[in-house]
Amino acid sequence: MPFSPDARADLDRYWSTIEASAQIGMGRPGGLSRLALSDADRDMRDLFVEWCEDAGLTIGIDECGSIFARRDGRQNELPPVMIGSHLDTQINGGRFDGIAGVLAALEVVRSLDDLGHVTRRPIVIVNWTNEEGSRFSPPMVASGCFVGRYETAWVHDLVADDGARFGDELSRIGYKGNIPCGGAEIDAYLEMHIEQGPLLDAEGYEVGVVTGGYPSRGIRARFEGETAHTGPTPMDLRHNALAAGARWLTAVDDIGWDYAVHDGKATAAKLSAWPNKPGILSESAEAICDVRHPDPVTTRVMAEKMRRALHESAARAGCTASIEDEWHWGGDIFDAGLVAMVRDEAQRMGFRWRDIQSQAGHDAYFLATHCPTAMIFTPCKGGITHNNREDCAPGDLVAGLNVLLHTAVARADR
């Protein structure tokens, strides 16, 4: 059956899946704490797979635990259009970050079933593992592995603060799949996501057409010192790794303020130490920081200052520092033709839209290195995110949902 330009997704059914998701892994009031590969993540995955199977989709799981739900097309030999996001959350997360995108993808295929339309190309829904990086660092490791940025064995060996190993946790929750990561040919990737910023909500826009992402660079570093008594040990003989890490985090925060006038940002994201107890200096510490700026050259300058501050901070505390991991993403990475398709659909349907840059990291950044990729932003109340007060109403999501539906069909039918 031909696809009608007036077709619309079932908003009530879509919203019901968001409400059901909000009951799994509840955190602070109104929010979620569904960390990657936790029991709550497993329970949400189980429900998502059940919904996909009820919709007649074929389920596949790769070696990093990402879930792929395939709807066949008229010509299954063609590369599929992939749509999705992630179902894991921050430790004090909201109900929409990532989740709105995965469940919107599910609603797209349910709506196609209602309409009796079979696209020329297959459509694959994806739930990426560990987008947030809140339990296993760095973020977006599964999508990174999918495009060849990371090795599967390296991802499996990541260790969380609670001592859990990534690969072991995949096995424990039953989502260590057998599909090799990487190499799959994809026609295009689309991701709908809440903006995670205040612009759309403040300016009254229903859809953000994402043209690119703020260039971002991050470092996970380790400081090595020596335990000693906090009382009698002279200051000039101390090697306090906790102090070294704290100095670095403060220095990086200062970098952010130096560039804030042009919307630069630097984040002191994490500091953990051992033994981290009263009466004894810490022998080791791990810290994570990142910088971002709309201008890629300025981002590189900020990153170099972050790197220099790392070694200066270690030296001031009588410690050594080593970089254990680095990452970078963002820039003008999205496909101009696919972005234009999103823009055209938003305009044709009469939604209020604007071009916008993403300031957060997304799995779409890695997919953009592998296939034509675009993102669709929806407003969220006040731009509050990574917080239990993150909020949307059905009306905030309806435009993005329908732009996703029509863009996905237009791409899959070409």
QUIPE-V871249 format. One record per pair of residues at least 24 apart in sequence whose C-alpha atoms are under 7 Angstrom apart, sorted by the first residue. I is the first residue (numbers start at 1). J is the second residue. Records with the same first field share a line. If there is no record, write none. Layout:
I->J, J
This chain:
1->116, 117
2->117
3->117
8->402
9->107, 108, 111, 402
10->111
11->398
14->103, 104, 107
15->394
17->103
18->100
22->95
27->92
28->92, 388
29->388
30->388, 389
31->92, 93, 94, 95, 388, 389
32->89, 92, 93, 94, 95, 388
33->89, 90, 91, 92, 93
34->88, 89, 90, 91
35->88, 89, 90, 91, 134, 135
36->88, 129, 130, 135
37->169, 170, 173
39->173
41->88
42->173
55->110
61->177, 178, 179
62->176, 177, 178, 179, 180, 181
63->176, 177, 178, 179, 180, 181
64->129, 142, 152, 176
65->129, 170, 175, 176, 177
66->126, 127, 128, 129, 142
67->126, 127, 128
68->124, 125, 126, 127
69->124, 125, 126
70->122, 123, 124, 125
71->122, 123, 124
72->122, 123
73->118, 119, 120, 121, 122
74->118, 119, 120, 121
75->120, 121
76->121, 122
78->121
79->121, 185, 186, 187
80->121, 122, 123, 124, 186, 187
81->121, 122, 123, 124, 186, 187, 188, 189, 412
82->123, 124, 125, 126, 186, 188, 189, 190
83->124, 125, 126, 189, 190, 191
84->125, 126, 127, 190, 191
85->126, 127, 128, 191
86->127, 128, 129, 131
87->127
88->130, 131, 132
89->132
90->132, 134, 386
91->134
92->386, 387, 388
93->386, 387, 388
94->385, 386, 387, 388, 389, 390
95->390
96->194
97->193, 194
98->193
100->193
101->191, 192, 193
102->126, 127
104->401
108->405
119->409, 412, 413
120->412, 413
121->412, 413
131->363
135->160
136->160
140->363
143->363, 366, 367
144->366
145->181, 182
146->181, 182
147->182, 366, 367, 370
148->182
152->181
186->371
187->371
188->371, 372, 373
189->367, 371, 372, 373, 374
190->373, 374, 375
191->364, 374, 375, 376
192->375, 376, 377, 400, 404
193->376, 377, 378
194->377, 378, 379, 380
195->377, 378, 379, 380
196->380, 383, 384, 385
197->383, 384
198->382, 383
200->379
201->379, 380, 381, 382
205->352, 353, 354
206->351, 352, 353, 378, 379, 396, 399
207->352, 353, 354, 376, 377, 378, 399, 400
208->353, 354, 355, 356, 376, 377, 378
209->339, 342, 343, 354, 355, 356, 375, 376, 377
210->355, 356, 357, 358, 374, 375, 376, 377
211->332, 334, 339, 355, 356, 357
212->330, 331, 332, 333, 334, 357, 358
213->330, 331, 332, 357, 358, 359
214->292, 293, 294, 330, 331, 357, 358, 359
215->292, 293, 294, 296, 299, 329, 330, 331
216->291, 292, 293, 299, 328, 329, 330
217->290, 291, 292, 303, 327, 328, 329
218->289, 290, 291, 326, 327, 328
219->288, 289, 290, 323, 325, 326, 327
220->287, 288, 289, 323, 324, 325, 326
221->286, 287, 288, 321, 322, 323, 324
222->285, 286, 287, 321, 322, 323, 324
223->284, 285, 286, 314, 319, 320, 321, 322
224->283, 284, 285, 319, 320, 321
225->283, 284, 319, 320
226->282, 283
227->280, 281, 282, 283
228->280, 281
229->279, 280, 281
230->279, 280, 281
238->318
239->317, 318, 319
240->281, 282, 283, 317, 319
241->282, 283, 284, 285, 319
242->273, 282, 284, 285
243->317
244->313, 314, 317, 319
245->271, 285, 287
247->313
248->309, 310, 313
249->289
251->309
252->306
255->302
263->293
264->292, 293
265->291, 292, 293
266->290, 291, 292
267->291
296->331
329->365
330->365
333->368
334->368, 372, 373, 374
335->372, 373, 374
338->372, 373, 374
339->374
341->407
342->403, 407
345->403, 406, 407
346->403
351->399
376->400
